[in-house]
Amino acid sequence: MIKKLLLVLGVILLIIIPVIVFVIQRYITPPQSSLPALKQASKLPQPQPGSCLVLEEKYCRNAEIVEWQNPKAQKMKLIAFRLPSGVPIFAPLSGSIFKTNEGNSPIDPKAAVLGIYNPENPNAATFGTTGGLTFPEDKFTAQKGDTIAYTAKGVTVLEKYDLVFYFLKFDPEKKIWVTDEKIEQELFHP
């Protein structure tokens, strides 16, 4: 009795398995003629830096210039944004990258920090950002226009912003780093 039952089940499986394979190949797998169209559709336009060099154009005009006083009582102008999660951040200049997930930002200890500097000229302009950030990969250098981070929710800086940017230059007379207001004004026109 059990042998007959196993034989019947075996025959049924031998008939059903080829039918399932046929159905999958015929109706679920796209025909070879549609593969080029699928490959073409996967090449969607990639986000590109806008006129502000750091964000896509649709976000560049959302900048707010805010003044912040650092722990040394030095006032700095920062470019602040309220942005959705997942917005790409582009390198506005080429150079070496430094980044931390949290704990090193004087603006907010919970915020991530990312900066780009020129190691061959320590007095050259630098770029920095702090806020809710995720990093796509372990990169140590960036070329102008590279995607270097994405916005992430969960961190609020300066009480109401998701992210702040700053451009710094070395002031040889004062021997300190100061906000490069000229670059900030040119890029963000707030």
N, C-alpha and C positions, 0 to 999 in steps of 0.2 A: 504494500500500500504506500509506504513512504518512498520506496524506489520509484513508483509510478508518478507520485506527486513531484518528486525532484526532477524526473525526466520531463514532465509537462512544463515545469517552471523553466528548465534549461532551454527547451524548444521555444517557449514564449520570449525569453531573453534574447535568444539568437535572432528572432524575428524583429523584436522591438528596437534593439540597439542600432542596427543599420538604418532603420526608419528615423530614429532620433538624429543620427549623424547626418542623414540626407536633409532633414528639415533644418538643422542648424546651418549646413553649408548653403542651402538654397535660399532661406528666408532671413537668417540672422547675419551672416557674413555678407558684406557688400560685394557686389559683382566687381570684377577686375576693372571694368570700364569706368567705375565711379571712383577708384582709388586716386587718380590724379586730382580730381575735384576735391576730395577730402584732404589731400596734402596741401592743396592751394588754400583751402579754408582755414587750415591750421596756421597759416602765415598771416595772422592778423597784425595790423599795424601796432608796433611797439610804442609805448609812451616816449615822448621826446622832451628835452628841456625847453622851457619857454624863454621869453626875453629876460627873465630874472635868473636864468641859468641853473637854478636849484630845484625848481618845480615845473610841472607842466604849465603851459600858458594859462589854462583856465583857473589856476590857483594863484598866479603871480600877483594879481591885483587885490588879493584878499589880505595883504600885509598890513600890519599895524606896527608903527614904530613906538616902542615903549622904552622908558628909561629905567635902568636898574642900577642899584648901588652894590658893588661887589664887597666882599668882606674887608677889603682894605680901604673902604669908603670912597672908592673911585666910581664915578657915575659913567655908565656905558649905555649906548643906544643899541637895542636889540630889535630884530624884526620878528614879530610874533604872529602866529597863525592858529586858527581853529580849523582843523582838517579832518576828513574822515579817515578811517583806518585803511591801510593798504596803499596810500599814495606814495609813489616812488620819489626818493630824494636823489638828485643828481650831483655829481662833483662839479662845482663851479670853476675849479682849477685843478691842475695836475699836481700830484705830490704823494707823499707818504700819508698813510691813514693811522690815526690812533682812535681807539674806541673802547668803551666799557659799557656793560649792561646797566649798572646802577652803582651808586655810592660815591662817585667822584665829581658830581656836578655841584658847584657852589650855588647854582641857581635853584636846584631842587635835588636833595640827596636820593630820591627815588628814581630820578630820571637817568636815562641812558645818555651817553656823550659820544659824539663822533667829531673828529677834526681832521683837517688836511693841512699839511705844512710842507715846506720845501726844506729837506734836510741839508741841502748844499748851501742854502742861504738862510740861516736862522732868523734874519731880520726881515725876510720877505713876508708879504701879506699871508695871513692864514684865514681859514674858514672853520667855523665850528657850529654845531647844532646840539641842542639838548631837548629832551622831552620823551614822549613815547616813541621809541624806535625799535625796529627789528633789523637785523643785519642779514642779508641774503647769503653771504659766504664769508669765509675767512680771507679777506683781501688785505694786503698790506700796502698796496699802492693803487692809485686811481689815475685815470686819464680824464681830462675835462669831458663831461657828458656821461660818464659811467654811472650806472645805478649803484649807489653805495649803501642805501638803507630804504626802509619803508616805514610809514607812520604806523603807530599802534595805539590803541586806546588803553586807558588804565592809569596814565600819568598826566597830571595837570601841572603845568608850570606857571609861575607868576599868577596863581589863583584862578585863571580862566582860559589858558591857552594849552594847546596840545603840543606845540613845538615852538622853539625860538631859534633863529639863526643869528650869527654875528660874524663880522669880518673885522679882523684886527690887523694893525700895522705897528711896527716898533717906532716909538718916538725917541730919536737919539738924544734930543736935548733933555727930556725928562727921564730917559732911560727906563721907560715902561711901555707896555703894550696898551694901545688905545684903540677905540672904535674907529674903523675906517669909514667915516660917514660919507665920504665922496662915493665910494663903491656902493654902499647901501642905498644912497639916493639914486644913483644911476640905474641900479638893478630893480629897485622896487617902486620908485616913483609914488610913494603913498600920498 
